[in-house]
Amino acid sequence: MTSALSDPTLERHFKGHRDTVTSVDFSCNMKQIATGSMDSCVMIWNMKPQMRAYRFDGHKDAVISVQFSPSGHLVASASRDKTVRLWVPSMKAESTVFRAHTATVRSVNFSGDGQTLVTASDDKTIKVWTVHRQKFLFSLNQHINWVRCAKFSPDNRLIVSSSDDKTIKLWDKNSRECIHSFYEHAGYANLVDFHPSGTCIAAASTDNSVKVWDIRSHKMLQHYQVHSGVVNSLSFHSAGNFLITASSDSTVKILDLVEGKLLYTLHGHQGPVTCVAFSRTGEYFASGGSDEQVMVWKSNFDCSECSDTVRPQHKTTSSNQAPPASSTAHLPFNLHPSVLRSQTVSILEQRLTLTEDKLKECLENQMEIGLHLQRREEA
């Protein structure tokens, strides 16, 4: 049986951190990978095998989050020492530091234009800063517990945040208003991110599940219950049709968002997998874990070779999920990413409409049966 998909392969693995790897990100040109760790260090790994890694010391406590700027000229890191640092990812290890919050900084994220930063903290606030001179712009203050994560939307108009108060909040960056709150009932979201189209968000939850929400209708589009441990991290493929997840059950999983099912389970790390990220093109992805290792995988989504390093699973992920749409089983992978994104979103919308129609049909049937029984009783 031929398929447009081939199994992901482990390309490289890096060892150098002395404690759990907490965060991972690729530079835009794929030449470098940045990682943060509980060992208080930021490391820059060079993809060329002959080039040495750079270790950046400066934070006085665990580094919780790292991200490359869109240009790749800077790396931002957020730490338990309440500061954010901006590093130049070269041998000199030059950095500027600013006291961002009054408690642990859990998350740092660049806007798409690279001009602003958003940070999230245990002080229950989200703050927005200029990258140039790190000037404080404004604060978002409606969460009532630690804020785990805050991210800009692809068009930079919205911010999404997740908190231990069991809410995921959507904010308008210009009006600084909270425009919607999604409620998690069984746990809280460790990490939340925007779909590349900007119309959906995905949340990695402590209830072992992954949820995909539509930010326009505010409805849950998909609910994946495929992990047996807390989901710590996730990342969307740039085309928008795949989602990768990392869990404390020691696995990395790849989800097919168009078919609404689990594609692959990857067993590489010993112990919890704490972070995961696709490269900008989606050609590679990286994972980090409590085993202090960073693994770099080749996605192989557009080639037909096979490998033994993974275990494909082709099951539907949840009993309450709509069945996969058979017409979308073989996507043309040479389509432009924006076309794929709009296809994915429209398929998710169709699936939601289908489910609503079925529900309507069931209710109508019930009413008909009720009327029929009433007539019989009257007769």
C-alpha positions as CSV (number, residue, x, y, z in Angstrom):
1,M,0.0,0.0,0.0
2,T,1.6,3.3,-1.1
3,S,1.2,6.4,1.0
4,A,2.3,10.0,0.9
5,L,3.6,9.6,4.4
6,S,6.8,7.9,5.5
7,D,7.9,7.2,9.1
8,P,9.9,9.9,10.9
9,T,13.6,9.1,11.5
10,L,15.9,10.1,14.3
11,E,18.6,12.3,12.7
12,R,20.7,13.6,15.5
13,H,20.7,13.7,19.3
14,F,22.5,16.2,21.5
15,K,23.6,15.7,25.1
16,G,25.1,18.5,27.1
17,H,22.4,19.7,29.6
18,R,22.8,18.6,33.2
19,D,19.1,18.5,34.0
20,T,15.7,18.3,32.3
21,V,15.4,20.1,29.0
22,T,12.4,22.4,29.3
23,S,12.1,24.1,25.9
24,V,13.3,23.8,22.3
25,D,13.2,25.9,19.2
26,F,14.7,26.0,15.7
27,S,16.2,29.0,14.0
28,C,14.5,30.1,10.8
29,N,17.4,28.8,8.6
30,M,17.5,25.4,10.4
31,K,21.2,25.9,11.2
32,Q,20.7,26.1,15.0
33,I,18.5,24.8,17.7
34,A,18.1,26.6,21.1
35,T,17.2,24.8,24.3
36,G,16.6,25.8,27.9
37,S,17.0,23.6,30.9
38,M,16.5,23.2,34.7
39,D,20.3,23.4,34.8
40,S,19.9,27.3,34.4
41,C,21.7,27.2,31.0
42,V,20.6,28.1,27.4
43,M,22.4,26.0,24.8
44,I,22.7,26.6,21.1
45,W,23.3,23.4,19.1
46,N,24.6,23.7,15.5
47,M,23.1,21.3,13.0
48,K,26.5,20.9,11.2
49,P,28.1,17.9,13.0
50,Q,31.6,19.4,13.1
51,M,30.4,22.6,14.8
52,R,30.5,22.8,18.6
53,A,27.5,23.8,20.8
54,Y,27.4,27.1,22.7
55,R,26.5,27.0,26.4
56,F,25.1,30.3,27.7
57,D,25.4,30.9,31.5
58,G,23.8,33.9,33.0
59,H,20.4,32.9,34.5
60,K,20.6,32.2,38.2
61,D,17.8,29.6,38.2
62,A,16.0,27.2,35.8
63,V,15.4,28.3,32.2
64,I,11.7,27.5,31.4
65,S,11.3,28.8,27.9
66,V,13.4,29.7,24.9
67,Q,12.6,31.1,21.4
68,F,14.5,32.3,18.4
69,S,13.4,35.7,17.0
70,P,11.8,35.4,13.5
71,S,15.1,36.6,11.9
72,G,17.2,34.2,13.9
73,H,19.5,37.0,15.2
74,L,18.3,36.7,18.8
75,V,17.3,34.1,21.3
76,A,15.0,35.0,24.2
77,S,15.0,33.0,27.4
78,A,12.6,33.1,30.4
79,S,13.7,31.9,33.8
80,R,12.7,31.1,37.3
81,D,15.0,33.9,38.4
82,K,12.2,36.3,37.3
83,T,14.2,37.7,34.3
84,V,14.2,37.5,30.5
85,R,17.4,37.5,28.6
86,L,18.0,38.3,24.9
87,W,21.1,36.5,23.5
88,V,23.0,36.8,20.3
89,P,23.4,33.1,19.3
90,S,27.2,33.1,18.7
91,M,30.3,32.1,20.5
92,K,30.6,35.5,22.3
93,A,27.3,34.8,24.3
94,E,26.4,38.5,24.5
95,S,23.1,39.1,26.2
96,T,20.9,41.8,27.7
97,V,18.8,41.0,30.8
98,F,15.7,42.6,32.2
99,R,13.6,41.9,35.3
100,A,10.3,41.0,33.6
101,H,8.1,39.8,36.5
102,T,7.9,39.5,40.3
103,A,7.9,35.6,40.1
104,T,9.0,32.8,37.7
105,V,8.7,33.7,34.0
106,R,7.2,30.6,32.4
107,S,7.0,31.7,28.8
108,V,8.5,34.0,26.2
109,N,7.3,34.5,22.7
110,F,8.3,36.9,19.8
111,S,5.6,38.5,17.6
112,G,5.7,37.6,13.9
113,D,7.4,40.8,13.0
114,G,10.1,40.4,15.7
115,Q,9.3,43.8,17.2
116,T,7.6,42.7,20.5
117,L,7.8,40.0,23.1
118,V,5.0,38.6,25.3
119,T,5.9,37.0,28.7
120,A,3.8,34.9,31.1
121,S,4.5,34.4,34.8
122,D,3.7,32.9,38.2
123,D,2.8,36.5,39.3
124,K,-0.5,35.8,37.3
125,T,0.3,38.5,34.7
126,I,1.1,38.5,31.0
127,K,3.3,41.4,29.8
128,V,4.2,42.8,26.4
129,W,7.5,44.4,25.7
130,T,9.4,46.0,22.8
131,V,12.4,43.9,21.7
132,H,14.5,47.1,21.1
133,R,15.5,48.4,24.6
134,Q,13.0,46.0,26.3
135,K,10.5,48.7,27.0
136,F,7.4,47.6,29.0
137,L,4.2,48.3,27.0
138,F,1.3,46.8,28.9
139,S,0.1,44.1,31.2
140,L,-2.9,41.7,31.0
141,N,-4.2,40.8,34.4
142,Q,-7.3,38.7,34.5
143,H,-5.8,35.3,35.4
144,I,-6.2,34.3,39.0
145,N,-3.3,31.7,39.1
146,W,0.1,31.1,37.5
147,V,0.2,31.8,33.8
148,R,1.9,28.9,32.0
149,C,2.1,30.2,28.5
150,A,1.3,33.2,26.3
151,K,1.6,33.4,22.5
152,F,0.9,35.9,19.7
153,S,-1.4,34.9,16.8
154,P,0.2,34.7,13.4
155,D,-1.2,38.1,12.4
156,N,0.0,39.6,15.8
157,R,-3.5,40.9,16.6
158,L,-4.4,38.4,19.3
159,I,-2.7,36.8,22.3
160,V,-3.6,33.4,23.8
161,S,-2.7,32.5,27.3
162,S,-3.2,29.4,29.6
163,S,-3.2,29.3,33.3
164,D,-3.4,27.1,36.4
165,D,-6.8,28.8,37.0
166,K,-8.1,26.2,34.4
167,T,-8.8,28.9,31.7
168,I,-7.4,29.6,28.3
169,K,-7.9,33.3,27.5
170,L,-8.0,35.0,24.2
171,W,-6.9,38.7,24.2
172,D,-7.2,41.5,21.7
173,K,-3.7,43.1,21.6
174,N,-4.9,46.6,20.6
175,S,-7.8,47.0,23.0
176,R,-6.1,44.8,25.7
177,E,-9.4,43.2,26.5
178,C,-10.1,39.5,27.1
179,I,-12.4,38.6,24.3
180,H,-13.1,35.0,25.3
181,S,-12.3,32.4,28.0
182,F,-12.2,28.7,27.3
183,Y,-12.6,26.5,30.4
184,E,-10.7,23.3,31.2
185,H,-12.7,21.2,33.6
186,A,-10.4,18.2,34.4
187,G,-7.0,20.0,34.4
188,Y,-5.1,23.0,33.1
189,A,-3.2,23.7,29.8
190,N,0.5,23.5,30.1
191,L,0.9,25.0,26.7
192,V,-1.3,26.6,24.1
193,D,-0.6,27.7,20.5
194,F,-2.2,29.1,17.4
195,H,-2.9,27.0,14.3
196,P,-0.9,28.6,11.4
197,S,-4.2,29.9,9.9
198,G,-4.8,31.8,13.1
199,T,-8.4,30.5,13.3
200,C,-7.8,27.6,15.8
201,I,-5.8,27.0,19.0
202,A,-4.5,23.7,20.5
203,A,-4.0,23.1,24.2
204,A,-1.7,20.5,25.8
205,S,-3.5,19.6,29.1
206,T,-2.7,18.0,32.4
207,D,-5.8,15.8,31.9
208,N,-3.6,13.8,29.4
209,S,-5.6,15.2,26.4
210,V,-5.1,17.6,23.5
211,K,-8.0,19.9,22.5
212,V,-8.4,21.9,19.4
213,W,-10.7,24.9,19.6
214,D,-12.2,27.3,17.0
215,I,-11.5,30.8,18.2
216,R,-14.4,32.2,16.1
217,S,-17.2,29.9,17.1
218,H,-15.5,29.1,20.4
219,K,-16.4,25.4,19.9
220,M,-14.1,22.4,20.5
221,L,-13.3,21.0,17.1
222,Q,-11.2,18.0,18.2
223,H,-10.4,16.2,21.4
224,Y,-7.5,13.7,21.4
225,Q,-7.2,11.3,24.3
226,V,-4.1,9.4,23.1
227,H,-1.6,9.9,25.9
228,S,-1.4,8.1,29.2
229,G,0.4,10.9,31.0
230,V,0.3,14.7,31.2
231,V,0.7,16.5,27.9
232,N,3.6,19.0,28.3
233,S,4.0,20.5,24.9
234,L,2.8,20.7,21.3
235,S,3.6,22.2,18.0
236,F,1.8,22.7,14.7
237,H,3.3,21.8,11.4
238,S,3.7,24.9,9.2
239,A,1.2,23.5,6.7
240,G,-1.4,23.2,9.5
241,N,-2.3,19.6,8.9
242,F,-0.2,17.9,11.6
243,L,0.2,18.5,15.3
244,I,3.1,17.0,17.4
245,T,2.7,16.4,21.1
246,A,5.0,15.6,24.0
247,S,4.0,13.8,27.2
248,S,5.1,12.6,30.6
249,D,4.2,9.1,29.3
250,S,7.7,9.2,27.6
251,T,6.2,9.4,24.1
252,V,6.0,11.9,21.2
253,K,2.9,11.6,19.1
254,I,2.0,12.9,15.6
255,L,-1.6,13.7,15.0
256,D,-3.3,14.1,11.6
257,L,-5.7,17.0,12.1
258,V,-7.4,16.5,8.7
259,E,-8.3,12.9,9.4
260,G,-8.7,13.5,13.1
261,K,-6.5,10.6,14.2
262,L,-3.2,9.5,15.7
263,L,-0.5,8.8,13.0
264,Y,2.7,7.9,15.0
265,T,3.9,7.2,18.4
266,L,7.7,7.8,18.9
267,H,9.6,6.1,21.7
268,G,13.0,7.7,22.1
269,H,13.2,9.4,25.5
270,Q,13.7,7.7,28.8
271,G,11.2,9.4,31.1
272,P,8.9,12.4,30.5
273,V,9.1,14.3,27.2
274,T,8.9,17.9,28.2
275,C,9.1,19.9,25.0
276,V,8.7,19.6,21.3
277,A,8.9,21.9,18.2
278,F,8.6,21.7,14.5
279,S,11.2,23.5,12.4
280,R,9.8,26.5,10.4
281,T,9.3,24.4,7.3
282,G,8.1,21.3,9.1
283,E,10.9,19.2,7.6
284,Y,12.3,18.5,11.0
285,F,11.1,18.4,14.6
286,A,13.0,18.3,17.9
287,S,12.1,17.0,21.4
288,G,13.6,17.3,24.8
289,G,13.1,15.4,28.0
290,S,13.9,14.8,31.6
291,D,16.6,12.4,30.3
292,E,18.6,15.6,29.5
293,Q,18.6,14.7,25.8
294,V,17.6,16.7,22.7
295,M,16.5,14.6,19.8
296,V,16.2,15.9,16.2
297,W,13.8,13.9,13.9
298,K,13.3,14.2,10.2
299,S,9.5,14.4,9.5
300,N,9.5,12.5,6.2
301,F,5.9,13.5,5.6
302,D,6.6,13.9,1.8
303,C,8.7,10.9,1.0
304,S,7.9,7.2,0.7
305,E,10.8,5.4,2.5
306,C,10.2,3.5,5.7
307,S,12.0,3.2,9.0
308,D,11.8,0.9,12.0
309,T,12.2,3.7,14.7
310,V,8.5,4.4,15.1
311,R,5.3,2.6,15.7
312,P,2.5,3.7,13.4
313,Q,-1.0,3.6,14.9
314,H,-4.0,4.1,12.7
315,K,-6.8,4.3,15.3
316,T,-9.4,7.0,15.8
317,T,-8.4,8.9,18.8
318,S,-11.7,9.3,20.7
319,S,-15.1,7.8,20.7
320,N,-16.8,11.3,20.7
321,Q,-14.9,12.4,17.6
322,A,-16.5,12.6,14.2
323,P,-15.4,9.9,11.7
324,P,-12.5,10.8,9.4
325,A,-13.6,12.3,6.0
326,S,-12.6,9.7,3.4
327,S,-12.3,12.3,0.7
328,T,-9.3,13.8,2.5
329,A,-7.3,10.6,3.1
330,H,-4.6,11.4,0.5
331,L,-3.7,15.1,0.6
332,P,-1.6,16.5,-2.3
333,F,1.5,17.4,-0.2
334,N,3.0,19.6,-2.9
335,L,0.3,22.2,-2.3
336,H,1.2,25.6,-1.0
337,P,1.1,25.7,2.8
338,S,-1.7,28.4,2.9
339,V,-3.9,26.2,0.6
340,L,-3.4,23.2,3.0
341,R,-4.1,25.4,6.0
342,S,-7.4,26.6,4.5
343,Q,-8.3,23.1,3.5
344,T,-7.6,21.8,7.0
345,V,-9.7,24.5,8.6
346,S,-12.6,24.1,6.2
347,I,-12.6,20.3,6.8
348,L,-12.6,20.9,10.6
349,E,-15.5,23.3,10.1
350,Q,-17.4,20.8,7.8
351,R,-16.9,18.1,10.5
352,L,-18.3,20.4,13.1
353,T,-21.3,21.2,10.9
354,L,-21.8,17.4,10.2
355,T,-21.9,16.7,14.0
356,E,-24.4,19.6,14.6
357,D,-26.6,18.3,11.7
358,K,-26.6,14.8,13.2
359,L,-27.5,16.1,16.6
360,K,-30.3,18.1,15.1
361,E,-31.5,15.0,13.2
362,C,-31.5,12.9,16.4
363,L,-33.5,15.6,18.3
364,E,-36.0,15.8,15.4
365,N,-36.4,12.0,15.4
366,Q,-36.9,12.0,19.2
367,M,-39.6,14.6,18.8
368,E,-41.3,12.6,16.1
369,I,-41.3,9.4,18.2
370,G,-42.7,11.4,21.1
371,L,-45.5,12.8,19.0
372,H,-46.2,9.3,17.6
373,L,-46.5,7.8,21.1
374,Q,-48.7,10.7,22.3
375,R,-51.1,10.1,19.3
376,R,-51.2,6.3,20.2
377,E,-52.1,7.1,23.8
378,E,-54.8,9.6,22.7
379,A,-56.3,7.0,20.3
